[in-house]
Amino acid sequence: MNILILGSGGREHAFAWKIAQSPLCTKLFVAKGNAGTATVAENVDLDVLNFSLIADFVLQNHINLVLVGTETPIVEGIADFFAQNQTLKNVKIIAPSKEGAKLEGSKDFAKIFMQKYQIPTASYQTFDENNLAQGIEYLSTHSTPIVLKADGLAAGKGVIILEDRKEAQQTLTEMIVGKKFGQASTKVVIEQFLKGIELSVFVLTDGKNYVLLPSAKDYKRIGEQDTGLNTGGMGAVSPVPFADEIFMKKVENQIILPTLKGLQTEKIPYIGFIFFGLIKVDDAPFVIEYNIRMGDPESEVVIPRIESDFVELLDLAAQQRLSEAKIKISEQFATTVMLVSKGYPEEYEKGKIIKNLDQVQNAIPFQAGTKKVGDQVLTDGGRVISVTALGESLQKALEKSYLAAKTIDFEGKYFRNDIGQDLM
């Protein structure tokens, strides 16, 4: 089977690393990929939003399956483009429809959907330019902390949590009128703050059946003890010790099954991943957000724990035969530590030489913001490399991840030293 992965982060390197191990994979391409994906696949210079160009490549290279890693082409309707194109109708694609993608592409849509299908989530109200004055008035009596969420995609940076009502009123205006997050914040969801501990739960679904993937917990803030600015993720661990069998049963019954039932009732085609961003409040699960793809850096701890043939799982999902799938998960812990560029998540420099990659032992350096120039691997993003290790305990896995994090070197390298410490 010839396979094309769309995306270029650590998630896509993890996908490529896993897929390349499958005997079902004949030829593997990644667009655009990075220096890491180039070690296990062929990188191709394709714009992931140029669907016509992707279609040409798929046909010329006899691609049998397309795995869409990154969210933007899904939200822009790549699955619908494939479904409506006669020449592509036999090509399998792992990506939900444009309508299904609204679960991530519109926070307001997701909230209405959860309310309709009685899926536990925080109470909320949505405001835009037409009712901004009511929004400002609503905030004047809102309990603190206040959660403001840009309705659309904002590269993981569209959520702001504030303690001060006046600051929240000002930020709401900046988001809607000042277009703080561009088109993503023309509409803003104001949400009740839930106090608890967060985790991520993932399923691969064919729209009706699903397989439950390993749970994970990621660390969003740039600073240790969860301080400083939000990032795309500074590390992750899997499994999540507090997500025991009883809790996960609640997640399946109260969240996963009603979500799939809702998609079927609304006749929304959905083949792909659903990432449930959850919070455990006392012993109850609540949905903070849906994502319509795998997480990053969560993929870097989830994928290595899947012992089954990943291509077989994707193939069954694409054929809507996921009820036949059996998934085997490793008992080991997986941890990942993200090495980032100095200045991230704000301004940072690119093009720094990465050293000692070949000296990493007992860990997998999943590359994210990297590129190869000649014989050298250079930094090419804010989040550069996610260093993953497996171990019999969380402690043992972390020791290996941190040893590798210290081994790899580039100018301005930064990483958090406290990943997983809150779970010990």
C-alpha positions as CSV (number, residue, x, y, z in Angstrom):
1,M,0.0,0.0,0.0
2,N,1.3,3.5,-1.0
3,I,0.6,6.0,1.8
4,L,0.8,9.8,2.0
5,I,0.8,11.7,5.3
6,L,-0.1,15.4,5.3
7,G,1.7,17.5,7.9
8,S,5.2,18.3,9.2
9,G,5.4,18.2,13.0
10,G,6.3,15.7,15.6
11,R,2.9,14.0,15.3
12,E,3.6,13.3,11.6
13,H,7.1,12.0,12.4
14,A,5.5,9.6,15.0
15,F,2.9,8.5,12.4
16,A,5.7,8.0,9.7
17,W,7.9,6.1,12.2
18,K,5.0,3.7,13.1
19,I,3.7,3.3,9.5
20,A,7.1,2.5,8.1
21,Q,7.3,-0.6,10.4
22,S,4.1,-2.1,8.8
23,P,4.5,-4.9,6.2
24,L,1.4,-3.4,4.6
25,C,3.2,-0.2,3.7
26,T,5.0,-0.3,0.3
27,K,6.0,3.3,-0.1
28,L,5.6,6.2,2.3
29,F,5.5,9.9,1.5
30,V,5.1,12.9,3.9
31,A,4.1,16.4,2.8
32,K,6.0,18.5,3.6
33,G,7.5,16.6,6.5
34,N,10.8,17.5,8.3
35,A,14.3,16.2,8.7
36,G,12.9,13.4,10.9
37,T,10.3,12.1,8.5
38,A,13.0,12.1,5.8
39,T,14.7,9.3,7.7
40,V,11.7,6.9,7.4
41,A,9.8,8.3,4.3
42,E,10.2,10.5,1.3
43,N,9.3,14.1,1.9
44,V,7.4,15.9,-0.9
45,D,7.1,19.6,-1.2
46,L,3.3,19.9,-1.4
47,D,1.1,22.7,0.1
48,V,-1.4,20.8,2.3
49,L,-4.1,23.3,1.4
50,N,-3.7,22.9,-2.4
51,F,-6.1,20.0,-2.8
52,S,-5.8,19.9,-6.6
53,L,-2.0,19.5,-6.4
54,I,-2.4,16.8,-3.7
55,A,-4.9,15.0,-6.0
56,D,-2.4,15.1,-8.9
57,F,0.3,13.6,-6.6
58,V,-2.0,10.9,-5.3
59,L,-2.9,9.8,-8.8
60,Q,0.6,9.9,-10.2
61,N,2.1,8.0,-7.3
62,H,-0.8,5.4,-7.0
63,I,-1.5,6.4,-3.4
64,N,-3.9,4.0,-1.7
65,L,-4.3,5.8,1.6
66,V,-4.0,9.5,2.8
67,L,-3.6,10.2,6.5
68,V,-4.2,13.8,7.3
69,G,-2.2,14.7,10.4
70,T,-2.8,18.4,10.6
71,E,-6.1,20.1,11.3
72,T,-6.3,22.9,8.7
73,P,-6.8,20.8,5.6
74,I,-9.5,18.8,7.5
75,V,-11.3,22.0,8.5
76,E,-11.0,23.3,4.9
77,G,-12.8,20.1,3.6
78,I,-10.1,17.8,2.1
79,A,-12.3,14.7,2.9
80,D,-15.2,16.2,1.0
81,F,-12.9,17.1,-1.9
82,F,-11.8,13.5,-2.2
83,A,-15.4,12.2,-1.8
84,Q,-16.7,14.5,-4.6
85,N,-13.8,13.8,-7.0
86,Q,-14.6,10.8,-9.3
87,T,-10.9,10.1,-9.9
88,L,-10.2,9.9,-6.2
89,K,-13.2,7.9,-5.0
90,N,-11.1,4.7,-4.5
91,V,-8.4,6.5,-2.5
92,K,-8.9,6.0,1.2
93,I,-8.6,9.1,3.4
94,I,-8.3,9.3,7.2
95,A,-10.0,12.7,7.8
96,P,-13.5,13.6,8.9
97,S,-15.9,15.6,6.6
98,K,-15.9,19.4,6.7
99,E,-19.1,19.3,8.8
100,G,-17.4,16.9,11.3
101,A,-14.4,19.1,11.4
102,K,-16.6,21.8,13.0
103,L,-16.2,20.0,16.3
104,E,-12.7,21.6,16.4
105,G,-13.2,24.4,13.8
106,S,-15.9,26.1,15.7
107,K,-16.1,26.2,19.5
108,D,-19.6,27.4,19.3
109,F,-20.7,24.5,17.1
110,A,-19.0,22.1,19.5
111,K,-20.8,23.6,22.5
112,I,-24.3,23.5,20.8
113,F,-23.5,19.8,19.8
114,M,-22.6,18.9,23.4
115,Q,-25.6,20.6,24.8
116,K,-27.9,18.8,22.3
117,Y,-26.5,15.3,23.1
118,Q,-26.1,15.9,26.9
119,I,-22.4,15.6,26.9
120,P,-20.9,17.1,30.1
121,T,-19.1,20.4,29.5
122,A,-18.7,23.8,31.1
123,S,-21.6,26.3,30.8
124,Y,-21.0,29.0,28.3
125,Q,-22.2,31.9,26.1
126,T,-21.1,33.1,22.7
127,F,-20.6,36.7,21.6
128,D,-19.6,38.5,18.4
129,E,-19.6,42.1,17.1
130,N,-23.4,42.2,17.1
131,N,-23.8,41.5,20.8
132,L,-20.4,42.7,22.2
133,A,-22.1,45.1,24.6
134,Q,-24.0,42.3,26.2
135,G,-20.8,40.3,26.4
136,I,-19.0,43.1,28.3
137,E,-22.1,43.3,30.6
138,Y,-22.1,39.5,31.1
139,L,-18.4,39.6,32.1
140,S,-19.1,42.3,34.8
141,T,-20.8,39.7,37.0
142,H,-19.0,36.5,35.8
143,S,-17.3,34.3,38.3
144,T,-13.5,34.2,38.0
145,P,-11.3,32.9,36.6
146,I,-12.8,33.7,33.2
147,V,-12.2,31.5,30.1
148,L,-12.3,33.2,26.7
149,K,-12.0,31.0,23.6
150,A,-11.7,32.1,20.0
151,D,-14.4,30.3,18.1
152,G,-12.1,29.2,15.2
153,L,-8.6,27.6,14.7
154,A,-5.9,29.7,16.4
155,A,-2.9,27.3,16.3
156,G,-3.5,26.2,19.9
157,K,-3.2,29.8,21.2
158,G,-6.9,30.9,21.1
159,V,-7.7,30.3,24.8
160,I,-7.2,33.0,27.4
161,I,-7.8,32.5,31.1
162,L,-8.1,35.7,33.2
163,E,-8.6,36.5,36.9
164,D,-9.7,40.2,36.4
165,R,-13.1,41.1,35.0
166,K,-12.0,44.4,33.5
167,E,-9.0,42.8,31.8
168,A,-11.4,40.1,30.5
169,Q,-13.7,42.8,29.1
170,Q,-10.8,44.5,27.4
171,T,-9.5,41.2,26.0
172,L,-13.0,40.3,24.7
173,T,-13.0,43.6,22.7
174,E,-9.4,43.0,21.4
175,M,-10.4,39.5,20.3
176,I,-13.7,40.5,18.5
177,V,-13.0,44.1,17.3
178,G,-9.2,44.1,17.2
179,K,-9.1,40.6,15.6
180,K,-6.5,39.4,18.1
181,F,-6.6,35.9,16.5
182,G,-7.7,37.0,13.0
183,Q,-10.9,35.5,11.7
184,A,-10.7,32.9,14.5
185,S,-11.9,35.4,17.1
186,T,-14.8,37.1,15.2
187,K,-16.8,35.0,17.6
188,V,-15.8,34.3,21.2
189,V,-17.0,31.7,23.6
190,I,-17.0,32.7,27.3
191,E,-16.9,29.7,29.4
192,Q,-17.3,28.6,33.1
193,F,-13.9,27.7,34.6
194,L,-13.7,24.1,35.7
195,K,-11.2,23.2,38.4
196,G,-9.7,19.7,38.1
197,I,-7.0,17.8,36.3
198,E,-6.8,17.6,32.6
199,L,-6.2,14.7,30.3
200,S,-6.5,13.7,26.6
201,V,-8.5,10.7,25.4
202,F,-8.3,9.5,21.7
203,V,-10.3,7.3,19.5
204,L,-10.0,6.2,15.9
205,T,-13.5,5.9,14.5
206,D,-15.2,5.0,11.2
207,G,-18.2,7.1,12.2
208,K,-20.0,4.3,14.0
209,N,-17.4,1.9,15.6
210,Y,-14.2,3.0,17.4
211,V,-11.0,1.8,18.9
212,L,-9.8,3.5,22.1
213,L,-6.2,4.6,21.9
214,P,-4.0,5.2,25.0
215,S,-4.8,8.2,27.2
216,A,-2.2,10.9,27.7
217,K,-1.6,14.1,29.6
218,D,0.2,17.0,28.1
219,Y,1.9,20.1,29.6
220,K,0.9,23.3,27.8
221,R,2.7,26.1,29.7
222,I,6.2,27.2,28.8
223,G,7.4,27.5,32.4
224,E,7.8,24.8,35.1
225,Q,4.9,24.3,37.6
226,D,2.6,25.3,34.7
227,T,3.6,29.0,34.6
228,G,4.0,31.4,31.8
229,L,2.5,31.5,28.3
230,N,0.5,28.7,26.7
231,T,2.4,26.7,24.0
232,G,1.5,23.9,21.6
233,G,2.7,21.5,24.3
234,M,6.0,21.1,26.2
235,G,5.8,17.3,26.9
236,A,3.4,14.5,27.6
237,V,3.0,11.2,29.4
238,S,0.9,8.1,28.8
239,P,-0.9,6.3,30.4
240,V,-2.5,8.8,32.8
241,P,-2.4,7.1,36.3
242,F,-5.6,8.8,37.5
243,A,-7.6,7.7,34.5
244,D,-8.5,4.3,35.9
245,E,-10.9,1.7,34.6
246,I,-13.9,3.2,36.4
247,F,-13.2,6.7,35.2
248,M,-12.6,5.5,31.6
249,K,-15.9,3.7,31.7
250,K,-17.6,7.0,32.5
251,V,-15.7,8.7,29.6
252,E,-16.9,6.0,27.2
253,N,-20.5,6.0,28.4
254,Q,-21.0,9.8,29.0
255,I,-18.7,11.3,26.3
256,I,-17.5,8.9,23.5
257,L,-20.7,7.0,22.8
258,P,-23.0,10.1,22.9
259,T,-20.5,11.9,20.6
260,L,-20.6,9.1,18.0
261,K,-24.4,8.8,18.4
262,G,-24.7,12.6,17.8
263,L,-22.6,12.4,14.6
264,Q,-24.7,9.5,13.3
265,T,-28.0,11.3,14.2
266,E,-26.8,14.5,12.4
267,K,-25.7,12.3,9.5
268,I,-22.2,13.7,9.7
269,P,-19.6,11.5,7.9
270,Y,-16.6,11.0,10.2
271,I,-13.6,8.8,9.5
272,G,-10.6,9.6,11.6
273,F,-9.5,10.6,15.0
274,I,-11.4,12.3,17.8
275,F,-9.3,13.9,20.5
276,F,-11.3,14.6,23.6
277,G,-9.7,17.3,25.7
278,L,-11.1,16.4,29.1
279,I,-11.0,17.6,32.7
280,K,-11.6,15.4,35.7
281,V,-13.7,17.3,38.2
282,D,-13.8,15.2,41.4
283,D,-14.6,11.9,39.8
284,A,-16.5,13.2,36.8
285,P,-15.3,13.8,33.2
286,F,-16.1,17.0,31.3
287,V,-15.2,18.0,27.8
288,I,-13.0,21.1,27.5
289,E,-12.7,20.8,23.7
290,Y,-12.8,18.4,20.8
291,N,-10.0,18.1,18.3
292,I,-10.5,16.3,15.0
293,R,-7.0,14.9,14.7
294,M,-4.3,13.4,17.0
295,G,-2.6,15.7,19.5
296,D,1.0,16.9,19.4
297,P,3.0,16.1,21.6
298,E,0.5,13.5,22.8
299,S,0.9,11.4,19.6
300,E,4.6,11.1,20.5
301,V,3.6,9.1,23.6
302,V,0.4,7.4,22.3
303,I,1.7,6.0,19.0
304,P,4.8,4.2,20.5
305,R,2.4,2.4,22.9
306,I,0.3,0.9,20.1
307,E,1.6,-2.6,19.4
308,S,-0.9,-3.5,16.7
309,D,-0.3,-2.8,13.0
310,F,-1.2,0.8,12.7
311,V,-1.8,0.6,8.9
312,E,-4.2,-2.2,9.4
313,L,-6.2,-0.1,11.9
314,L,-6.3,2.9,9.5
315,D,-7.3,0.6,6.6
316,L,-10.2,-0.9,8.5
317,A,-11.3,2.6,9.6
318,A,-11.3,3.9,6.0
319,Q,-13.4,0.9,4.9
320,Q,-15.8,1.4,7.8
321,R,-14.9,-2.0,9.2
322,L,-13.4,-0.9,12.5
323,S,-15.7,-3.4,14.4
324,E,-13.3,-6.1,13.1
325,A,-10.2,-4.3,14.6
326,K,-8.3,-5.5,17.7
327,I,-5.9,-3.1,19.3
328,K,-3.0,-4.1,21.5
329,I,-1.5,-1.5,23.8
330,S,1.8,-1.8,25.6
331,E,1.8,-1.9,29.4
332,Q,4.8,0.4,29.4
333,F,4.8,4.1,30.3
334,A,5.8,6.5,27.5
335,T,7.1,10.0,28.2
336,T,8.1,12.8,25.9
337,V,10.0,16.1,26.6
338,M,9.8,18.9,24.0
339,L,13.0,20.8,23.2
340,V,12.1,24.3,22.0
341,S,13.9,27.3,20.5
342,K,14.8,30.2,22.8
343,G,12.0,32.8,22.9
344,Y,9.2,30.3,22.0
345,P,6.1,30.7,22.1
346,E,6.9,34.3,21.1
347,E,9.7,35.3,18.7
348,Y,12.5,32.8,18.1
349,E,15.4,32.3,15.7
350,K,15.6,29.4,13.2
351,G,18.6,27.8,11.5
352,K,20.5,26.6,14.6
353,I,22.7,23.5,14.1
354,I,21.3,20.5,16.0
355,K,24.1,18.3,17.4
356,N,24.4,14.8,18.9
357,L,21.1,13.3,17.4
358,D,23.1,10.2,16.5
359,Q,24.2,9.8,20.2
360,V,20.7,9.4,21.6
361,Q,20.1,6.0,23.2
362,N,17.0,4.3,24.6
363,A,14.8,7.1,23.3
364,I,13.2,8.3,20.0
365,P,13.8,11.9,18.9
366,F,10.6,12.7,17.1
367,Q,11.5,15.8,15.0
368,A,9.0,18.7,14.7
369,G,10.6,22.0,13.7
370,T,13.6,20.8,11.8
371,K,15.0,20.8,8.3
372,K,18.1,19.2,6.6
373,V,20.6,21.3,4.8
374,G,23.4,19.3,3.3
375,D,24.6,16.9,6.1
376,Q,23.3,19.1,8.9
377,V,19.9,19.1,10.7
378,L,18.9,22.7,11.6
379,T,16.1,24.1,13.8
380,D,13.1,25.3,11.7
381,G,10.4,26.0,14.3
382,G,9.6,26.9,17.9
383,R,9.0,23.3,19.0
384,V,12.1,21.5,17.6
385,I,12.3,17.9,18.9
386,S,10.1,15.8,21.1
387,V,12.2,13.1,22.9
388,T,10.2,10.0,23.7
389,A,11.1,7.0,25.9
390,L,9.4,3.9,27.2
391,G,9.9,2.4,30.6
392,E,8.3,0.0,33.1
393,S,7.5,3.0,35.3
394,L,6.9,6.7,34.7
395,Q,10.1,7.4,36.6
396,K,12.2,5.1,34.4
397,A,10.7,6.5,31.1
398,L,11.3,10.1,32.3
399,E,15.0,9.3,33.2
400,K,15.6,8.1,29.6
401,S,13.7,11.1,28.0
402,Y,15.7,13.6,30.1
403,L,19.0,11.9,29.4
404,A,18.3,12.2,25.6
405,A,17.0,15.8,26.1
406,K,20.4,16.7,27.6
407,T,22.3,14.8,24.9
408,I,20.8,16.7,22.0
409,D,22.1,20.2,21.7
410,F,21.4,23.4,19.8
411,E,21.9,27.1,20.5
412,G,19.1,28.4,22.7
413,K,17.7,24.9,23.6
414,Y,15.1,25.0,26.4
415,F,12.9,22.3,27.9
416,R,10.9,21.9,31.1
417,N,12.4,19.8,33.8
418,D,9.1,18.9,35.6
419,I,7.2,16.9,33.0
420,G,5.2,14.1,34.8
421,Q,6.3,15.2,38.2
422,D,2.7,16.1,39.3
423,L,1.8,12.4,38.6
424,M,4.5,10.8,40.7
